Amino acid sequence: MKIAMIGSGYVGLVSGACFADFGHDVVCVDKDARKIDQLNANIMPIFEPGLDTLVKTNVDAKRLSFSTDLKASLKGCEAVFIAVGTPSRRGDGHADLSYVYAAAEELAGAIDPKTVVVTKSTVPVGTGDEVERIIREANPSLDFAVVSNPEFLREGAAIGDFKRPDRIVVGSDVEWARETMRAIYRPLFLNESPILFTSRRSSELIKYAANAFLATKITFINEMADLCEKLGANVQDVSRGIGLDNRIGSKFLHAGPGYGGSCFPKDTLALLKTAQDNDSPVRIVEAVVQANDLRKRAMGRKIIAALGGDARGKKVALLGLTFKPNTDDMRDAPSIAIVQTLLDAGAQVHAHDPEGMEEAAKILPGVVMTESAYAAADGADAVALVTEWDAYRALDLKKLRSAMNGSAMVDLRNIYRAAEIEEAGFSYSSIGR
């Protein structure tokens, strides 16, 4: 099948490359000519393990191409995926749908009859209705269908998630559009990936409900971690103990500095705004958002406490800046609030991250970026593990300790065992233990 992806960002590029790898003919369209030029030169705009190889393989096989010419790209397409950004809108936190609606306006005069327009972007309930209205108003005689098909990709594991999904959700009541979507995803039937057909509005809500539930699990175990510290319990034991209950499950029960990234912060806010606008408040999600925001600065204060309660003039080394490993994404990363808390307290902050320092430098100008974990720790009074990159899981602890002036280590991801850290000469603190 011939498919177009409108938007060559994270979702559009990963989805387009994977569809091409299934054998479809895919063109990724973007208004950013520089980005398209880079993609044609196999320079990825994001860091995602394996993506550059996947893109090159399918470009070489002539199944994947990139273009700025929307109208030419849509000729003969049976499905067009809208995969543009939906950031939080300034002022009220609602999803900014201007890019989605602009794409819909352009599609109205460019798509062929019997084209399925698929919203892949994460959008509030009712967006598909508006996309359909925009296209129909501009081209009343056009026979088309608008379908919701939310993505469930984890940054750092997106290719595997796309090719081996827990489920494929398709929101449409139009049978021929459902058949088109079945044909697009048929290669995944070999893996017995379940495809769930729902109404369009149900599909849109599934995405938000899923992310809100996962954000709630993260926030719940973080609050249990705080309680463990007060009671002398171990949050890792608690997590395992409740996670073995298959009604709960073990995923997203790892205590840490709070959630961040491109999805959970903006999607929980968007769900709150949708609920408020429809006079159906979601109090649990409200509490999750508030608790997570407060937690990030609390982690900065935890580092200050490890310094004896006074950070002024002291040097702190942060290991890991991105919101999670295997990405260069700094959006709403806990490190941002942690850094600000430390700088407000008068500390000097040096940091290292395997992939995120270029992005981090743009938003954290007060931080000195270093070439390695050991360079960051040179002369430091405290070192804090913020992101659980593999590169930090087997540090030479004696080398790290000898580089420092102080002895404080704050492990915000519970990577290490207290005994081995203390044996290396550190004063160790972690989360919920």
JOPE-V434551 format. One record per residue. N is the residue number from 1. PHI is phi in degrees with one decimal (* if undefined). PSI is psi in radians with two decimals (NA if undefined). D_LAST is the distance of its C-alpha to the last C-alpha in Angstrom with 2 decimals. Layout:
N_PHI_PSI_D_LAST ; N_PHI_PSI_D_LAST
//
This chain:
1_*_2.69_53.40 ; 2_-99.1_2.21_53.53 ; 3_-129.7_2.49_50.49 ; 4_-118.3_2.43_49.77 ; 5_-110.7_2.07_46.41 ; 6_-91.9_1.91_46.81 ; 7_108.4_2.18_44.12 ; 8_-116.4_0.64_42.81 ; 9_-85.4_-2.66_39.30 ; 10_-58.4_-0.96_36.13 ; 11_-69.1_-0.81_37.12 ; 12_-63.4_-0.74_40.83 ; 13_-71.1_-0.82_40.62 ; 14_-63.6_-0.81_38.16 ; 15_-63.3_-0.77_40.03 ; 16_-61.6_-0.78_43.40 ; 17_-65.3_-0.69_42.62 ; 18_-70.0_-0.72_41.31 ; 19_-60.4_-0.72_44.35 ; 20_-63.1_-0.66_46.59 ; 21_-66.9_-0.42_44.93 ; 22_-75.8_-0.20_45.89 ; 23_111.3_-0.04_49.48 ; 24_-76.5_2.78_50.06 ; 25_-94.2_1.93_51.95 ; 26_-120.7_2.36_49.56 ; 27_-122.1_2.25_50.21 ; 28_-99.4_2.17_47.49 ; 29_-112.1_2.39_49.05 ; 30_-149.6_2.56_47.80 ; 31_-75.9_-0.35_49.58 ; 32_-79.6_1.75_47.87 ; 33_-62.5_-0.60_50.48 ; 34_-65.3_-0.73_48.35 ; 35_-63.2_-0.75_45.57 ; 36_-63.9_-0.72_48.20 ; 37_-60.3_-0.74_49.75 ; 38_-65.4_-0.74_46.42 ; 39_-63.8_-0.68_45.78 ; 40_-65.7_-0.38_49.29 ; 41_-96.2_0.20_48.44 ; 42_59.4_0.65_45.25 ; 43_-105.4_2.01_43.02 ; 44_-80.2_2.41_40.05 ; 45_-77.8_-0.19_39.10 ; 46_-135.2_2.81_35.45 ; 47_-98.7_2.07_33.13 ; 48_-145.0_2.09_32.49 ; 49_-52.8_2.22_32.31 ; 50_84.6_-0.10_35.69 ; 51_-69.8_-0.71_37.42 ; 52_-62.0_-0.70_39.95 ; 53_-67.4_-0.74_41.13 ; 54_-62.5_-0.76_41.41 ; 55_-63.3_-0.85_43.41 ; 56_-60.9_-0.76_45.69 ; 57_-57.2_-0.77_46.42 ; 58_-82.1_-0.48_47.54 ; 59_-66.1_-0.79_49.43 ; 60_-61.9_-0.56_51.30 ; 61_-83.8_0.01_52.07 ; 62_62.7_0.50_53.42 ; 63_-99.3_-0.24_51.22 ; 64_-132.7_2.30_49.21 ; 65_-141.9_2.94_50.70 ; 66_-132.6_2.49_49.90 ; 67_-155.6_2.73_52.21 ; 68_-102.9_-0.11_52.74 ; 69_-92.6_1.69_55.78 ; 70_-63.9_-0.88_54.65 ; 71_-61.2_-0.81_58.05 ; 72_-65.6_-0.62_58.95 ; 73_-68.5_-0.48_55.55 ; 74_-86.5_-0.12_55.84 ; 75_-60.1_2.15_59.20 ; 76_80.0_0.04_59.02 ; 77_-74.4_2.36_55.34 ; 78_-90.6_-0.38_54.60 ; 79_-144.5_2.43_51.16 ; 80_-125.3_2.08_49.79 ; 81_-96.8_2.21_46.05 ; 82_-89.3_1.99_45.02 ; 83_-131.3_0.81_41.79 ; 84_-92.3_2.95_41.84 ; 85_-71.1_2.58_39.08 ; 86_-132.0_1.16_38.17 ; 87_-67.9_2.88_36.10 ; 88_-66.4_2.34_35.15 ; 89_-77.0_2.43_38.29 ; 90_-64.8_2.43_38.40 ; 91_102.3_-0.89_38.76 ; 92_-124.1_-0.11_37.63 ; 93_80.2_-0.05_34.96 ; 94_-70.3_2.75_37.16 ; 95_-65.5_2.30_37.63 ; 96_-82.0_1.94_40.43 ; 97_-100.8_0.22_42.90 ; 98_-61.7_-0.64_45.63 ; 99_-70.7_-0.64_45.19 ; 100_-64.1_-0.83_45.31 ; 101_-69.5_-0.60_48.45 ; 102_-64.9_-0.69_50.08 ; 103_-63.7_-0.71_49.61 ; 104_-61.8_-0.71_51.17 ; 105_-62.3_-0.72_54.17 ; 106_-70.0_-0.62_54.77 ; 107_-66.1_-0.54_54.46 ; 108_-53.9_-0.66_57.12 ; 109_-100.7_0.15_59.91 ; 110_-123.5_-0.38_58.63 ; 111_-84.7_2.69_57.53 ; 112_-81.3_2.81_59.94 ; 113_-59.1_2.63_60.79 ; 114_65.2_0.47_58.49 ; 115_-87.7_2.45_55.49 ; 116_-96.1_2.10_52.05 ; 117_-95.0_2.07_50.05 ; 118_-113.1_2.12_46.34 ; 119_-84.9_1.88_43.65 ; 120_-94.9_-0.46_40.70 ; 121_-60.4_2.65_39.16 ; 122_-77.9_2.05_36.63 ; 123_-135.1_2.60_38.88 ; 124_-64.2_2.78_38.98 ; 125_-60.1_2.30_40.93 ; 126_102.3_-0.16_44.64 ; 127_-64.8_-0.71_44.59 ; 128_-59.2_-0.65_46.45 ; 129_-61.6_-0.74_49.13 ; 130_-71.1_-0.67_49.64 ; 131_-60.1_-0.78_49.75 ; 132_-62.8_-0.73_52.41 ; 133_-62.8_-0.75_54.34 ; 134_-61.0_-0.82_54.38 ; 135_-67.8_-0.75_55.74 ; 136_-67.4_-0.62_58.20 ; 137_-67.1_-0.66_59.53 ; 138_-79.0_-0.47_60.18 ; 139_-143.7_1.31_61.65 ; 140_-59.8_-0.49_62.87 ; 141_-88.7_-0.08_64.61 ; 142_-73.1_2.32_61.71 ; 143_-94.1_1.90_60.42 ; 144_-150.1_3.02_56.64 ; 145_-140.3_2.51_53.39 ; 146_-108.3_2.20_50.02 ; 147_-122.9_2.52_47.01 ; 148_-98.6_2.27_43.27 ; 149_-143.0_1.34_41.12 ; 150_-63.1_2.63_37.55 ; 151_-96.3_2.63_35.41 ; 152_-130.9_0.98_31.98 ; 153_-100.3_2.33_31.11 ; 154_-94.4_2.24_27.72 ; 155_-60.8_2.38_28.12 ; 156_93.2_-0.29_27.66 ; 157_-140.7_0.47_28.72 ; 158_-68.0_-0.69_31.70 ; 159_-65.3_-0.80_34.45 ; 160_-62.8_-0.69_32.82 ; 161_-64.4_-0.67_32.01 ; 162_-69.6_-0.71_35.65 ; 163_-83.5_-0.38_37.16 ; 164_-132.7_1.14_34.98 ; 165_-77.1_2.69_34.12 ; 166_-66.0_-0.64_32.66 ; 167_-163.7_2.77_35.66 ; 168_-117.4_2.13_38.44 ; 169_-106.3_2.22_39.23 ; 170_-128.8_2.11_42.79 ; 171_-105.7_1.85_44.10 ; 172_-167.9_2.53_47.90 ; 173_-105.1_0.09_50.70 ; 174_-94.8_2.02_53.26 ; 175_-64.1_-0.71_54.01 ; 176_-67.2_-0.52_55.40 ; 177_-69.7_-0.67_52.31 ; 178_-62.8_-0.68_50.12 ; 179_-63.9_-0.70_52.28 ; 180_-61.4_-0.76_51.79 ; 181_-67.3_-0.63_48.00 ; 182_-60.2_-0.74_48.26 ; 183_-66.0_-0.68_50.31 ; 184_-63.0_-0.74_47.86 ; 185_-95.5_0.11_44.89 ; 186_-53.4_-0.67_46.98 ; 187_-56.4_-0.48_45.52 ; 188_-78.4_-0.27_42.14 ; 189_-63.9_-0.43_43.82 ; 190_-61.7_-0.56_43.99 ; 191_-88.4_0.08_40.20 ; 192_59.8_0.61_40.69 ; 193_-72.0_2.17_38.66 ; 194_-70.3_2.41_39.37 ; 195_-111.1_2.14_41.30 ; 196_-106.5_2.02_41.02 ; 197_-94.7_2.28_44.00 ; 198_-138.2_-3.12_43.64 ; 199_-70.9_2.82_45.40 ; 200_-62.4_-0.75_44.79 ; 201_-67.7_-0.65_43.01 ; 202_-63.0_-0.72_40.69 ; 203_-61.4_-0.76_39.79 ; 204_-62.3_-0.68_39.01 ; 205_-73.9_-0.54_36.73 ; 206_-55.4_-0.77_34.90 ; 207_-60.2_-0.86_33.48 ; 208_-66.7_-0.72_32.17 ; 209_-63.7_-0.69_30.90 ; 210_-63.4_-0.84_28.98 ; 211_-67.3_-0.65_27.25 ; 212_-65.2_-0.66_26.53 ; 213_-67.3_-0.74_24.98 ; 214_-66.0_-0.70_22.69 ; 215_-61.9_-0.62_21.73 ; 216_-67.0_-0.71_20.99 ; 217_-61.2_-0.77_18.65 ; 218_-61.4_-0.83_16.67 ; 219_-66.8_-0.64_16.68 ; 220_-60.9_-0.85_15.84 ; 221_-70.4_-0.49_12.55 ; 222_-66.6_-0.69_11.73 ; 223_-70.8_-0.61_12.66 ; 224_-64.0_-0.60_10.72 ; 225_-62.8_-0.76_7.49 ; 226_-61.5_-0.71_9.01 ; 227_-66.2_-0.66_9.90 ; 228_-59.1_-0.71_6.67 ; 229_-63.6_-0.61_5.94 ; 230_-74.3_-0.55_9.54 ; 231_-99.4_-0.12_9.71 ; 232_78.8_0.43_7.24 ; 233_-100.1_3.02_6.43 ; 234_-115.4_2.04_4.56 ; 235_-64.9_-0.48_6.10 ; 236_-67.6_-0.65_7.70 ; 237_-67.4_-0.73_9.37 ; 238_-61.8_-0.77_10.39 ; 239_-60.1_-0.81_11.74 ; 240_-64.5_-0.71_13.63 ; 241_-63.7_-0.65_14.84 ; 242_-88.1_-0.50_16.39 ; 243_-70.6_-0.42_17.44 ; 244_-72.1_-0.24_19.60 ; 245_-75.6_2.01_21.70 ; 246_-68.8_-0.16_24.37 ; 247_-75.5_-0.35_25.06 ; 248_-105.5_-0.91_21.70 ; 249_82.5_2.68_21.12 ; 250_-88.8_-0.28_18.20 ; 251_-72.9_2.55_19.25 ; 252_63.7_0.48_17.78 ; 253_-117.6_0.72_14.56 ; 254_-111.0_1.99_12.36 ; 255_-64.6_2.53_10.21 ; 256_-168.9_-2.76_11.63 ; 257_-86.8_0.15_14.03 ; 258_110.6_2.80_16.51 ; 259_-86.7_2.69_19.51 ; 260_-148.5_-2.70_22.66 ; 261_97.8_-2.99_25.69 ; 262_-84.4_-0.25_29.21 ; 263_-110.0_-1.11_28.73 ; 264_-56.8_-0.84_25.99 ; 265_-61.5_-0.83_26.63 ; 266_-76.1_-0.57_30.41 ; 267_-73.4_-0.64_30.65 ; 268_-66.3_-0.70_28.65 ; 269_-63.8_-0.76_30.86 ; 270_-63.4_-0.67_33.96 ; 271_-65.0_-0.70_33.19 ; 272_-59.4_-0.80_32.77 ; 273_-66.2_-0.70_36.11 ; 274_-62.1_-0.75_37.84 ; 275_-64.6_-0.75_36.69 ; 276_-64.0_-0.75_37.86 ; 277_-63.0_-0.45_41.16 ; 278_-105.2_0.30_41.79 ; 279_52.5_0.75_40.91 ; 280_-140.0_1.25_38.13 ; 281_-60.2_2.55_34.86 ; 282_-112.6_1.56_31.53 ; 283_-64.5_-0.63_29.31 ; 284_-62.8_-0.77_26.11 ; 285_-67.8_-0.61_26.52 ; 286_-58.4_-0.79_27.38 ; 287_-65.8_-0.66_24.10 ; 288_-62.3_-0.83_22.20 ; 289_-60.5_-0.79_24.16 ; 290_-65.2_-0.79_23.62 ; 291_-62.9_-0.69_19.85 ; 292_-68.0_-0.71_19.53 ; 293_-61.4_-0.76_21.91 ; 294_-67.9_-0.57_20.13 ; 295_-64.4_-0.66_16.70 ; 296_-61.9_-0.80_18.20 ; 297_-69.3_-0.55_19.45 ; 298_-60.6_-0.57_16.31 ; 299_-68.5_-0.59_14.66 ; 300_-63.7_-0.72_17.64 ; 301_-68.0_-0.51_17.08 ; 302_-65.0_-0.69_13.50 ; 303_-66.8_-0.72_15.33 ; 304_-62.0_-0.70_18.01 ; 305_-61.0_-0.64_15.79 ; 306_-67.4_-0.36_14.71 ; 307_-88.8_0.16_18.49 ; 308_91.1_0.18_19.05 ; 309_93.4_-0.04_19.91 ; 310_-135.9_2.02_23.01 ; 311_-102.7_-0.06_23.37 ; 312_-61.2_2.19_27.17 ; 313_78.0_0.01_28.84 ; 314_-96.4_2.70_25.70 ; 315_-103.8_2.28_25.08 ; 316_-119.3_2.29_22.01 ; 317_-101.4_2.15_21.84 ; 318_-103.1_2.25_20.47 ; 319_-107.8_1.89_20.16 ; 320_99.5_2.22_21.03 ; 321_-123.6_-0.59_22.92 ; 322_-66.5_2.80_23.90 ; 323_-69.4_-0.35_22.09 ; 324_-156.5_2.93_21.37 ; 325_-72.9_2.90_22.56 ; 326_63.0_0.56_26.19 ; 327_-152.3_2.81_27.78 ; 328_-106.8_0.29_29.24 ; 329_-78.2_2.16_28.66 ; 330_-107.5_0.08_27.48 ; 331_-63.3_2.11_28.27 ; 332_54.2_0.50_25.78 ; 333_-65.1_2.43_23.16 ; 334_-54.8_-0.52_20.08 ; 335_-58.4_-0.51_21.14 ; 336_-63.7_-0.87_24.27 ; 337_-68.6_-0.62_22.76 ; 338_-62.7_-0.82_20.28 ; 339_-60.0_-0.79_23.35 ; 340_-62.7_-0.68_25.41 ; 341_-62.7_-0.74_22.99 ; 342_-67.7_-0.75_22.94 ; 343_-65.8_-0.69_26.72 ; 344_-60.6_-0.53_27.36 ; 345_-86.0_0.02_25.63 ; 346_91.9_0.19_27.98 ; 347_-80.8_2.76_25.84 ; 348_-99.3_2.31_27.39 ; 349_-117.5_2.15_25.60 ; 350_-114.3_2.57_26.28 ; 351_-147.3_2.79_24.98 ; 352_-141.0_2.50_25.44 ; 353_-148.6_2.38_25.36 ; 354_-61.6_-0.51_27.23 ; 355_-133.2_-0.30_29.21 ; 356_-98.8_0.04_28.53 ; 357_-68.4_-0.58_29.87 ; 358_-64.1_-0.80_33.35 ; 359_-68.4_-0.71_32.26 ; 360_-63.8_-0.65_29.65 ; 361_-61.1_-0.49_32.35 ; 362_-70.6_-0.53_34.43 ; 363_-112.4_-0.14_31.97 ; 364_-126.8_1.14_30.12 ; 365_-65.1_-0.33_33.16 ; 366_-84.0_0.03_31.40 ; 367_-103.0_2.38_29.13 ; 368_-88.3_2.06_30.42 ; 369_-85.8_2.39_30.03 ; 370_-123.4_2.90_29.91 ; 371_-82.7_-0.25_30.95 ; 372_-157.4_2.95_27.83 ; 373_-62.7_-0.64_24.22 ; 374_-72.5_-0.59_25.68 ; 375_-67.2_-0.68_28.29 ; 376_-63.3_-0.66_25.80 ; 377_-80.7_-0.15_23.92 ; 378_-59.7_1.99_27.29 ; 379_76.3_0.16_27.36 ; 380_-77.2_2.61_24.07 ; 381_-87.7_-0.42_22.16 ; 382_-151.2_2.62_18.89 ; 383_-124.0_2.40_18.00 ; 384_-126.2_2.25_15.84 ; 385_-89.1_1.98_15.29 ; 386_-106.0_-0.65_16.35 ; 387_-125.2_2.33_17.98 ; 388_-84.9_0.96_17.15 ; 389_-62.0_2.57_20.68 ; 390_-57.2_-0.57_21.54 ; 391_-62.4_-0.32_22.97 ; 392_-102.3_0.02_19.60 ; 393_-82.7_-0.30_18.06 ; 394_-136.2_0.88_20.12 ; 395_-65.7_2.64_20.76 ; 396_-77.5_1.68_22.67 ; 397_-65.0_-0.63_20.02 ; 398_-69.6_-0.67_22.70 ; 399_-65.2_-0.73_25.00 ; 400_-63.2_-0.80_22.48 ; 401_-64.8_-0.70_21.71 ; 402_-69.6_-0.41_25.44 ; 403_-76.4_-0.34_26.27 ; 404_-90.7_2.75_24.21 ; 405_-87.3_-0.72_25.34 ; 406_-95.6_-2.95_21.97 ; 407_-131.5_0.10_18.82 ; 408_-80.0_2.26_15.99 ; 409_-124.7_2.22_13.98 ; 410_-114.7_1.98_11.84 ; 411_-101.0_1.69_10.56 ; 412_-82.0_0.02_10.90 ; 413_-123.2_0.07_11.20 ; 414_53.9_0.77_8.55 ; 415_-73.5_-0.69_11.81 ; 416_-107.2_2.85_11.28 ; 417_-90.5_2.44_9.95 ; 418_-56.2_-0.71_9.04 ; 419_-61.2_-0.76_12.25 ; 420_-71.0_-0.56_14.58 ; 421_-71.0_-0.79_13.73 ; 422_-67.5_-0.57_14.18 ; 423_-63.8_-0.51_17.25 ; 424_-82.5_0.01_18.71 ; 425_98.9_0.22_18.71 ; 426_-92.2_2.69_15.99 ; 427_-96.3_1.96_13.94 ; 428_-108.5_2.39_10.62 ; 429_-137.8_2.56_8.10 ; 430_-138.2_-2.84_6.25 ; 431_-104.6_2.04_5.66 ; 432_69.0_0.43_3.79 ; 433_-133.3_NA_0.00
//
